[in-house]
Amino acid sequence: TCVERSSFYREGLRAAGAEPEDIRGVADLERLPVLLTKDDERELQERSRAEDGHPFGEHLCVDPAEVVAVASTSGTTGTPTFYAFTREDVAVTDALWARALRQAGVGPGTVVLHGFGLSMFLAGYPLARAVERMGAQIVPVGAEAGTKKLMSVGALVRPQVLLCTPSYAGYLLETVPDELAQLGLRSIVCAGEPGAGLPEVRERIEAGTGATLYDVLGGAHGIINASDGAHPYDGMTVLGDDCSVQQLVDPDTKAPVPIPDDGRPAYGERVKTTLRWRAQPQLRSSVGDVYEMRRVRDADGRLVTRIRVIGRTDDLLIVKGVKLYPAAARDLVAGFVPRVTGELRLLVRGKPPRVEPPLGLRVERAPDGRADEDEALAREIATAMHERLQVRPEVEIVDAGTLERTTHKAKLIETIA
């Protein structure tokens, strides 16, 4: 389909010296370069808007009349990326979300409170639709309605499950802890950003709500990865390997990174290829996510793949030649909870990825923390970061609540003059 319907893919394969018949199995995919990047998608969409009259890119492999649903990224850093769904793609997405949600105890009759942004996001209307299709009761309040509305509706419908970003779950726990606890939630399903897999974040949210925290990644292109609520957290399990292939390459050289079958972790930039997606098939596509992937045996003896998100190649900071992913700094700061809230900002001079030293790090002390202990706490955090991440930041401790919270993805980097 990619070769027949997309000039972009035809030209990419030709440039790589590959023919469709060269790809006979999953292993053969690693012989291909990365063919589609986030920047490519933006350019393809601009071109198709100008030349074809639709915003779905030159890698759209169906007639636009077959597109029955549309989602997008937020577009906070520019023009949003649009996701097109045919009826078949909707069915695949609904089925994959159902696999992830069943792991969190969602089934027919389960009352599910939707606290993600409903406006165009993959975890917005498409997720609400998937919950409905699996026979559960979706209550689509959405993050846009605000915390007061979400909690007041929640108090009336008594949900067993809350859907939201980990940042929003943390925000609710800080601002309306009693109302959140009184909902009597059984599960909180998080997506949209890393965080739900951090032990400190999980412990704090689970202790404050009595619910089990679940981590999900995916929602388009035949991909869904989800945790199963086990303690200790062991990453997300790939649940859609019949619909897509996820592989690793070296972020710098783009050479394939093998994933051993003995449980040892492999690290690299994730590259995805869809097996069941009609609208915008992804053939060796990467948006710049850096992952840890392991293959382990599950309780039934089957070989499964576990995934953890490490960071993004375009979030990478280089400080005096040392590579630093903001997610790694977030994980380190989370280790100082409950002395800190876990909220932080990396203060960057210059244009990333290269940072003009020194790197700044602003961290909130806990609400009951003492300001006269800030200097010692700052030293501890700076030392830990130097020892574990080879970067020594200038640490500033600020009052709890100083850093802006969000109902969507948390912003960890702030550019300063």
Secondary structure, 3 states (H helix, E strand, C coil): CHHHHCHHHHHHHHHCCCCHHHCCCHHHHCCCCCCEEHHHHHHHHHHHHHHCCCCCCCCCCCCHHHCCEEEECCCCCCCCCEEEECHHHHHHHHHHHHHHHHHCCCCCCCEEEECCCCCCCCCCHHHHHHHHHCCCEEECCCHHHCHHHHHHHHHHHCCCEEEECHHHHHHHHHHCHHHHHHCCCCEEEECCCCCCCCHHHHHHHHHHHCCEEEEEEECCCCCEEECCCCCCCCCEEECCCCCEEEEEECCCCCCEECCCCCCCCEEEEEEEEECCCCCCCCCCEECCEEEEEEEEECCCCCEEEEEEEEEEHHHCEEECCEEECHHHHHHHHHCCCCCEEEEEEEEEECCCCEECCCCEEEEEECCCCCHHHHHHHHHHHHHHHHHHHCCCCEEEEECCCCCCCCCCCCCCEEEEC
